[in-house]
Amino acid sequence: MKKMTVQIWTVKFKNIGVCHMRFKDLEWKDVVSENIVVSTHCMINLCGVIKIEFQINHDPKDNQYYLYAFGKGSIRRLQPGKCGSIESAKNVAYRIYSNEMKRIKKAIEYLVVT
């Protein structure tokens, strides 16, 4: 199981002070057959509000990995992403996750300012 770490952000609240926001690491659960990762899965649940799920499957016919992303809004992908390796598929998933966390950070900062 490989972990990819995410940044820690600092937000200053009025009348409260500073709050450090640390989002969860991506934890992948691999299914291995004949020394090849045939499938890997990652599920993130942030406070029961935001749920993100990634599934990467290996297609032996074309030796490609397909990334499926499930969630709401910009997270959900109607078509799977095609990648040449498991690591590149995990990097794409990390980028999707990171972009969503940046969007959440902006929303929180907006709420703090107003």
C-alpha positions as CSV (number, residue, x, y, z in Angstrom):
1,M,0.0,0.0,0.0
2,K,1.6,3.3,-1.1
3,K,0.8,6.7,0.4
4,M,1.0,10.0,-1.4
5,T,1.0,12.9,1.0
6,V,-0.9,16.1,0.7
7,Q,0.0,19.6,1.9
8,I,-0.9,21.2,5.2
9,W,-2.6,24.6,4.8
10,T,-2.9,27.3,7.4
11,V,-6.0,29.4,7.7
12,K,-6.5,32.4,9.9
13,F,-9.9,32.8,11.4
14,K,-11.4,36.0,12.8
15,N,-11.6,35.9,16.6
16,I,-10.3,32.3,16.7
17,G,-6.8,32.4,15.5
18,V,-4.9,30.0,13.2
19,C,-6.2,26.7,12.1
20,H,-4.0,24.1,10.3
21,M,-5.9,22.0,7.8
22,R,-4.4,18.6,6.9
23,F,-6.1,16.6,4.3
24,K,-5.9,12.8,4.2
25,D,-3.2,10.9,2.5
26,L,-4.1,8.8,-0.5
27,E,-3.9,5.1,0.5
28,W,-4.0,2.6,-2.3
29,K,-5.1,-1.0,-1.9
30,D,-3.5,-3.1,-4.6
31,V,-4.6,-6.4,-6.0
32,V,-1.6,-8.2,-7.5
33,S,-1.6,-11.2,-9.8
34,E,1.5,-12.7,-11.3
35,N,3.6,-9.7,-10.1
36,I,1.3,-7.3,-11.9
37,V,-1.0,-4.8,-10.2
38,V,-4.3,-5.7,-11.9
39,S,-6.4,-3.3,-9.8
40,T,-6.0,-0.7,-7.1
41,H,-8.5,1.3,-5.2
42,C,-8.5,4.4,-3.1
43,M,-11.4,5.9,-1.2
44,I,-11.4,9.3,0.7
45,N,-14.2,10.4,3.0
46,L,-13.7,14.0,4.3
47,C,-16.0,14.5,7.3
48,G,-18.8,12.6,5.6
49,V,-19.3,15.6,3.3
50,I,-17.0,14.9,0.4
51,K,-16.4,11.4,-0.9
52,I,-13.9,10.7,-3.5
53,E,-13.2,7.2,-4.9
54,F,-10.5,6.2,-7.4
55,Q,-10.3,2.8,-9.2
56,I,-7.4,1.9,-11.5
57,N,-7.7,-1.3,-13.6
58,H,-5.1,-3.0,-15.8
59,D,-6.2,-4.1,-19.3
60,P,-3.8,-6.9,-20.4
61,K,-4.9,-6.6,-24.0
62,D,-3.3,-3.2,-24.6
63,N,-1.2,-3.2,-21.4
64,Q,-2.7,0.1,-20.2
65,Y,-4.2,1.3,-16.9
66,Y,-7.6,2.9,-16.7
67,L,-8.4,5.4,-14.0
68,Y,-12.0,5.8,-12.9
69,A,-12.9,8.7,-10.6
70,F,-16.1,8.8,-8.6
71,G,-17.5,11.7,-6.7
72,K,-19.5,14.9,-7.2
73,G,-18.9,17.7,-9.6
74,S,-15.5,18.1,-11.0
75,I,-14.2,14.9,-9.4
76,R,-16.4,12.6,-11.4
77,R,-15.1,11.4,-14.8
78,L,-17.6,10.0,-17.3
79,Q,-14.8,8.4,-19.3
80,P,-11.8,6.6,-17.7
81,G,-8.4,8.1,-18.0
82,K,-5.9,5.9,-20.0
83,C,-2.4,5.7,-18.6
84,G,0.7,3.8,-19.5
85,S,1.7,2.8,-16.0
86,I,0.2,2.4,-12.5
87,E,2.3,5.2,-11.2
88,S,1.2,7.7,-13.9
89,A,-2.5,6.7,-13.2
90,K,-1.9,7.3,-9.4
91,N,-0.3,10.7,-10.3
92,V,-3.4,11.7,-12.3
93,A,-5.6,10.7,-9.4
94,Y,-3.4,12.7,-7.0
95,R,-3.8,15.7,-9.3
96,I,-7.6,15.4,-9.3
97,Y,-7.6,15.1,-5.5
98,S,-5.2,18.0,-5.1
99,N,-7.3,20.3,-7.3
100,E,-10.4,19.5,-5.3
101,M,-8.6,20.3,-2.1
102,K,-7.4,23.6,-3.5
103,R,-11.0,24.4,-4.4
104,I,-12.1,23.5,-0.9
105,K,-9.4,25.7,0.6
106,K,-10.6,28.7,-1.5
107,A,-14.2,28.1,-0.4
108,I,-13.1,28.1,3.3
109,E,-10.9,31.2,2.9
110,Y,-13.9,32.9,1.3
111,L,-16.1,32.0,4.2
112,V,-13.5,33.1,6.7
113,V,-13.1,36.5,5.1
114,T,-16.9,37.2,4.8
